[in-house]
């Protein structure tokens, strides 16, 4: 939701800067409208065009890396769950209760995704409680022989690895793009649009182009910010890896 409001603010800033400069230009004195002034305005605008292009490219790359990194960890997490389930099945009848807890956890994890913000709001996740119950079920297992004792030790290591992977994914769900950098980028683009409005013809075609351009740039900022938050918004990490893991466990 925050990304939408930022995009709306970007659109308003860019369009207002261009239209305001178009409105003010005829009221400027002659020395502020001569060719030399226009040349300087264009040169300054070109500097910020280059800087904006570089920074915006870095933001896109950062958001892309965040999204791909979380997606890779999400697939690895689903794989670890499948391997954990297979090991439980190999252990035998004593691990059936643990497998049931695992299935219940996975169903709740798919139905009610959990993010780090919920912890800040003191909201407990039912899925986490089921995940904790898996550890309790493992602790209650008594291995009958040396072979099962070794396998149980491996199961506990896998369980702790799953816990670590899960919290790594949760911590990566917050995004990594600094707000100050977005603010600076918007300021640069606002200055660029103001320079475009300087000496621009006052007709509907020009206004329409400014409107469409501002809208597309605002949409671009929104998509970058949205991709930087992989578990919310329009561009989200797919639940298919966990759904496939659940289907594998139910075979």
Helices and strands as residue ranges (DSSP letters): H 2-25, G 30-32, H 35-91, G 93-95, H 96-111, H 116-120, H 126-139, H 146-171, G 172-174, H 179-197, H 204-227, H 240-249
